[in-house]
Amino acid sequence: MSFAPLFATAPVIQLHAFAAIAALLLGIGQLVALKGTRAHRFAGWIWAGLMLVVAVSSLWIHELRVWGPWSPIHLLSLLVIVSVPAAVFAARRHQVARHRRAMIQLFFFALVLAGAFTLLPGRVMHAVVFGS
């Protein structure tokens, strides 16, 4: 494993990748930690911010082009930009089931599933994890 391929990319890709890695690690912690505590809420705000950084930064990444400079992953980014605040507002309104469902879906679809696609051959993260 070497971060050299990532450091050779554009700064927006580096920001995107490091925010996604941080969100993945913090998200795992959030999933296993006690819910509703002050620590959970604090970490949740950080996680929500990281997710927004990941989604917004992706709008400046155009390596996969399907519709002009855009790809289906950009639709996921827009969904994340809408879903993160909605999930936070659900928690603030004590709609725990809605908040839990939204956050778990964001974690698995926007981080785990989308992240798995970054490990395909030819992608930067494939080179980071498996070498060139």
C-alpha positions in Angstrom: 0.0 0.0 0.0 1.4 3.4 -1.0 -0.2 6.8 -1.1 2.2 7.9 -3.8 -0.4 7.5 -6.6 -2.9 9.6 -4.7 -0.3 12.3 -4.0 0.3 12.5 -7.8 -3.3 13.5 -8.5 -5.0 16.8 -8.4 -5.6 18.4 -5.0 -9.4 18.0 -5.3 -9.0 14.3 -5.7 -6.7 14.2 -2.7 -9.2 16.2 -0.6 -12.0 13.9 -1.8 -10.1 10.7 -1.0 -8.8 11.7 2.4 -12.2 13.1 3.5 -13.8 9.8 2.3 -11.2 7.7 4.2 -11.8 9.8 7.4 -15.6 9.5 7.0 -15.3 5.7 6.5 -13.2 5.3 9.7 -15.3 7.7 11.8 -18.5 6.1 10.4 -17.4 2.7 11.5 -16.9 4.2 15.0 -20.3 5.8 14.9 -22.0 2.5 13.9 -20.5 0.6 16.9 -20.5 3.4 19.5 -23.3 4.1 22.0 -25.9 6.4 20.4 -27.3 9.6 21.7 -24.3 10.6 23.8 -22.5 13.9 23.5 -19.6 12.1 21.9 -21.9 10.6 19.3 -23.4 14.0 18.4 -20.0 15.6 18.2 -18.6 12.9 16.0 -21.8 12.9 14.0 -21.4 16.6 13.1 -17.8 15.9 12.0 -19.0 12.9 9.9 -21.8 14.9 8.3 -19.2 17.6 7.4 -16.8 15.1 6.0 -19.6 13.6 3.9 -20.5 17.0 2.5 -16.8 17.6 1.7 -16.7 14.2 -0.1 -19.9 15.0 -2.1 -19.1 18.6 -3.0 -15.5 17.8 -3.9 -16.7 15.1 -6.3 -18.5 17.7 -8.4 -15.0 18.9 -9.5 -13.8 15.4 -10.4 -14.5 14.4 -14.0 -12.5 11.3 -14.7 -15.5 9.2 -15.6 -17.6 10.9 -18.3 -21.0 9.7 -19.3 -23.0 12.9 -19.8 -20.5 15.5 -20.8 -18.2 16.0 -17.8 -20.7 14.1 -15.5 -21.3 10.5 -14.5 -23.8 8.6 -12.4 -21.6 9.1 -9.3 -22.4 12.8 -9.5 -26.1 11.9 -9.0 -25.1 10.1 -5.9 -23.2 13.2 -4.8 -26.3 15.4 -5.2 -28.3 12.9 -3.2 -25.7 13.0 -0.4 -25.8 16.8 -0.4 -29.6 16.6 0.1 -29.6 13.6 2.4 -27.0 14.6 5.0 -28.8 17.8 6.1 -32.2 15.9 6.1 -30.7 13.2 8.3 -29.3 15.8 10.7 -32.6 17.6 10.8 -34.3 14.3 11.6 -32.0 13.8 14.6 -32.7 17.4 15.7 -36.4 16.7 15.6 -35.9 13.4 17.6 -37.0 11.3 14.6 -34.5 8.6 15.6 -35.7 5.9 13.2 -35.5 8.2 10.2 -32.1 9.5 11.3 -30.7 6.0 11.8 -32.0 4.7 8.5 -30.7 7.7 6.6 -27.2 7.6 8.2 -26.8 3.9 7.7 -27.9 4.2 4.1 -25.5 7.0 3.5 -22.7 5.0 5.1 -23.2 1.9 3.0 -24.2 3.4 -0.3 -22.2 6.6 -0.5 -19.0 5.3 1.3 -18.8 1.5 1.2 -20.5 0.8 -2.2 -19.1 3.9 -4.0 -15.7 3.3 -2.3 -15.7 -0.3 -3.6 -15.9 1.0 -7.2 -12.7 3.1 -6.5 -10.8 -0.1 -6.1 -11.4 -1.2 -9.7 -8.3 -1.6 -11.9 -7.3 1.7 -13.5 -8.6 3.8 -10.6 -6.3 5.8 -8.3 -7.3 4.0 -5.1 -6.7 0.6 -6.8 -3.1 1.8 -7.3 -2.9 3.0 -3.7 -4.2 -0.3 -2.2 -2.9 -2.9 -4.7 0.0 -1.1 -6.4 0.2 -0.1 -10.1 
